[in-house]
Amino acid sequence: MPNPAAPTPEIVAELFAHMRIDDQGPRECIAFLAEEVGELAKATRTGELPGIAEEIGDVGILLHRIALLHGIDLDEAVRAKADLRRARYDADRAED
């Protein structure tokens, strides 16, 4: 069940427009994403939940932005990937 409070493409698009960075394409967003993942790793090492939450938010915003730029529904992509991983897991377990 999707979280109704989750960022939507519209919220992310509005945020980028508000910040006047809505002209940034996928390459720029990927570079920012890599930076934010590094900050998330650092926050995780400290174990401070507010910092971890903040960095997860940054990563989520950028994932939504990259999906939006490619016309991909991020929630649907996550659901599809989870279904694929479940099927692979079940197939691997059946072979054991």
Backbone as CSV, one residue per row, in Angstrom:
resi,resn,N_x,N_y,N_z,CA_x,CA_y,CA_z,C_x,C_y,C_z
1,MET,0.846,-1.175,0.000,0.000,0.000,0.000,0.892,1.238,0.000
2,PRO,0.760,2.134,-1.006,1.598,3.330,-1.054,1.356,4.244,0.140
3,ASN,2.404,4.893,0.566,2.317,5.848,1.663,1.771,7.166,1.106
4,PRO,0.599,7.626,1.572,0.032,8.859,1.023,0.893,10.090,1.292
5,ALA,1.810,9.999,2.242,2.679,11.134,2.533,3.965,11.102,1.711
6,ALA,4.141,10.072,0.885,5.365,9.950,0.088,5.447,11.079,-0.936
7,PRO,6.673,11.486,-1.267,6.807,12.539,-2.285,6.216,12.080,-3.610
8,THR,5.563,12.980,-4.281,4.996,12.675,-5.585,5.814,13.401,-6.645
9,PRO,5.682,12.957,-7.889,6.400,13.676,-8.956,6.073,15.161,-8.977
10,GLU,4.822,15.512,-8.681,4.440,16.921,-8.698,5.161,17.720,-7.607
11,ILE,5.262,17.139,-6.411,5.949,17.818,-5.306,7.423,18.006,-5.643
12,VAL,8.042,16.969,-6.204,9.461,17.047,-6.543,9.680,18.051,-7.680
13,ALA,8.815,18.027,-8.685,8.933,18.989,-9.788,8.793,20.421,-9.266
14,GLU,7.822,20.636,-8.357,7.626,21.968,-7.784,8.846,22.394,-6.977
15,LEU,9.424,21.468,-6.224,10.604,21.777,-5.426,11.753,22.225,-6.324
16,PHE,12.006,21.472,-7.403,13.105,21.828,-8.303,12.842,23.167,-8.977
17,ALA,11.589,23.455,-9.339,11.253,24.752,-9.923,11.446,25.862,-8.898
18,HIS,10.987,25.628,-7.671,11.129,26.612,-6.599,12.604,26.947,-6.362
19,MET,13.447,25.923,-6.424,14.879,26.114,-6.196,15.603,26.598,-7.454
20,ARG,14.832,26.749,-8.546,15.371,27.196,-9.838,16.463,26.264,-10.363
21,ILE,16.239,24.973,-10.157,17.175,23.972,-10.689,16.416,22.946,-11.541
22,ASP,15.235,23.360,-12.036,14.429,22.434,-12.816,14.978,22.197,-14.218
23,ASP,16.057,22.894,-14.569,16.697,22.654,-15.858,17.765,21.562,-15.773
24,GLN,17.990,21.039,-14.576,18.995,19.992,-14.419,18.478,18.680,-14.983
25,GLY,19.323,18.064,-15.793,18.953,16.809,-16.418,19.409,15.608,-15.607
26,PRO,19.231,14.426,-16.187,19.583,13.189,-15.483,21.045,13.129,-15.034
27,ARG,21.962,13.591,-15.855,23.386,13.509,-15.475,23.686,14.307,-14.216
28,GLU,23.147,15.518,-14.159,23.363,16.341,-12.969,22.709,15.697,-11.743
29,CYS,21.518,15.159,-11.945,20.815,14.526,-10.820,21.547,13.280,-10.343
30,ILE,22.115,12.522,-11.264,22.886,11.331,-10.884,24.105,11.752,-10.077
31,ALA,24.758,12.833,-10.480,25.920,13.319,-9.725,25.510,13.731,-8.315
32,PHE,24.387,14.448,-8.203,23.892,14.831,-6.874,23.488,13.604,-6.069
33,LEU,22.897,12.618,-6.739,22.490,11.394,-6.054,23.700,10.686,-5.462
34,ALA,24.769,10.598,-6.227,25.991,9.953,-5.722,26.510,10.686,-4.489
35,GLU,26.471,12.002,-4.541,26.906,12.803,-3.392,26.020,12.542,-2.176
36,GLU,24.717,12.508,-2.407,23.780,12.302,-1.294,23.881,10.888,-0.725
37,VAL,24.145,9.899,-1.568,24.338,8.532,-1.063,25.579,8.486,-0.176
38,GLY,26.620,9.212,-0.560,27.805,9.310,0.294,27.485,9.943,1.635
39,GLU,26.662,10.990,1.611,26.258,11.637,2.867,25.391,10.701,3.706
40,LEU,24.569,9.892,3.043,23.758,8.909,3.757,24.651,7.859,4.413
41,ALA,25.655,7.411,3.695,26.590,6.430,4.274,27.278,7.014,5.501
42,LYS,27.701,8.266,5.396,28.354,8.928,6.529,27.392,9.061,7.710
43,ALA,26.167,9.470,7.441,25.170,9.613,8.511,24.871,8.268,9.157
44,THR,24.839,7.222,8.354,24.576,5.880,8.882,25.681,5.444,9.830
45,ARG,26.918,5.800,9.495,28.042,5.446,10.376,27.938,6.138,11.729
46,THR,27.379,7.353,11.750,27.244,8.056,13.030,26.091,7.486,13.848
47,GLY,25.109,6.899,13.159,23.964,6.316,13.843,22.938,7.326,14.320
48,GLU,23.094,8.592,13.957,22.161,9.631,14.396,20.940,9.643,13.468
49,LEU,19.798,9.233,14.021,18.595,9.069,13.210,18.137,10.332,12.487
50,PRO,18.183,11.520,13.093,17.755,12.709,12.334,18.611,12.933,11.081
51,GLY,19.895,12.723,11.197,20.779,12.882,10.040,20.524,11.826,8.986
52,ILE,20.287,10.595,9.421,19.986,9.509,8.487,18.681,9.822,7.753
53,ALA,17.665,10.246,8.494,16.373,10.574,7.886,16.510,11.698,6.866
54,GLU,17.302,12.716,7.213,17.500,13.839,6.289,18.140,13.374,4.990
55,GLU,19.152,12.545,5.100,19.846,12.076,3.894,18.989,11.112,3.087
56,ILE,18.187,10.285,3.764,17.255,9.424,3.037,16.270,10.292,2.258
57,GLY,15.838,11.394,2.855,14.955,12.325,2.159,15.598,12.890,0.910
58,ASP,16.862,13.283,1.013,17.578,13.807,-0.160,17.678,12.758,-1.257
59,VAL,18.021,11.538,-0.871,18.139,10.453,-1.848,16.782,10.192,-2.504
60,GLY,15.717,10.162,-1.694,14.377,9.931,-2.233,13.951,11.009,-3.213
61,ILE,14.222,12.259,-2.874,13.874,13.365,-3.775,14.584,13.193,-5.109
62,LEU,15.861,12.875,-5.065,16.613,12.731,-6.308,16.165,11.510,-7.109
63,LEU,15.831,10.419,-6.440,15.310,9.258,-7.169,13.991,9.609,-7.862
64,HIS,13.128,10.337,-7.159,11.874,10.768,-7.781,12.151,11.680,-8.970
65,ARG,13.094,12.579,-8.833,13.421,13.509,-9.928,13.949,12.754,-11.149
66,ILE,14.849,11.825,-10.941,15.408,11.053,-12.055,14.304,10.252,-12.734
67,ALA,13.436,9.635,-11.947,12.311,8.897,-12.519,11.421,9.836,-13.338
68,LEU,11.119,11.003,-12.779,10.277,11.983,-13.454,10.884,12.391,-14.795
69,LEU,12.179,12.629,-14.813,12.852,13.038,-16.048,12.761,11.976,-17.138
70,HIS,12.624,10.722,-16.727,12.541,9.623,-17.692,11.111,9.135,-17.908
71,GLY,10.143,9.803,-17.269,8.754,9.406,-17.425,8.423,8.081,-16.748
72,ILE,9.146,7.770,-15.686,8.957,6.516,-14.962,8.232,6.791,-13.657
73,ASP,7.251,5.961,-13.346,6.567,6.022,-12.059,7.449,5.269,-11.063
74,LEU,8.063,5.993,-10.146,9.015,5.373,-9.216,8.360,4.299,-8.360
75,ASP,7.165,4.568,-7.850,6.485,3.574,-7.026,6.229,2.295,-7.814
76,GLU,5.805,2.439,-9.058,5.546,1.263,-9.894,6.854,0.525,-10.198
77,ALA,7.932,1.257,-10.433,9.229,0.621,-10.687,9.685,-0.185,-9.472
78,VAL,9.465,0.359,-8.282,9.838,-0.355,-7.048,8.970,-1.604,-6.897
79,ARG,7.668,-1.466,-7.133,6.773,-2.630,-7.028,7.187,-3.721,-8.016
80,ALA,7.462,-3.333,-9.262,7.846,-4.303,-10.289,9.147,-5.006,-9.914
81,LYS,10.096,-4.249,-9.400,11.382,-4.847,-9.006,11.198,-5.771,-7.816
82,ALA,10.358,-5.387,-6.862,10.104,-6.252,-5.708,9.462,-7.555,-6.159
83,ASP,8.526,-7.480,-7.098,7.900,-8.699,-7.617,8.936,-9.586,-8.297
84,LEU,9.818,-8.987,-9.079,10.876,-9.750,-9.758,11.810,-10.410,-8.747
85,ARG,12.213,-9.667,-7.729,13.100,-10.240,-6.707,12.415,-11.371,-5.946
86,ARG,11.120,-11.207,-5.641,10.371,-12.280,-4.970,10.365,-13.542,-5.822
87,ALA,10.091,-13.373,-7.111,10.044,-14.527,-8.018,11.413,-15.203,-8.105
88,ARG,12.487,-14.418,-8.182,13.839,-14.998,-8.219,14.154,-15.733,-6.924
89,TYR,13.786,-15.139,-5.811,14.018,-15.763,-4.509,13.268,-17.084,-4.419
90,ASP,12.001,-17.059,-4.823,11.205,-18.290,-4.781,11.787,-19.357,-5.685
91,ALA,12.242,-18.969,-6.876,12.838,-19.935,-7.797,14.126,-20.517,-7.221
92,ASP,14.935,-19.675,-6.609,16.180,-20.152,-5.985,15.892,-21.100,-4.829
93,ARG,14.883,-20.777,-4.038,14.504,-21.627,-2.899,13.968,-22.973,-3.370
94,ALA,13.259,-22.956,-4.507,12.692,-24.190,-5.033,13.785,-25.147,-5.512
95,GLU,14.927,-24.574,-5.934,16.041,-25.391,-6.403,16.804,-26.031,-5.249
96,ASP,16.688,-25.494,-4.053,17.426,-26.014,-2.894,16.894,-27.343,-2.422
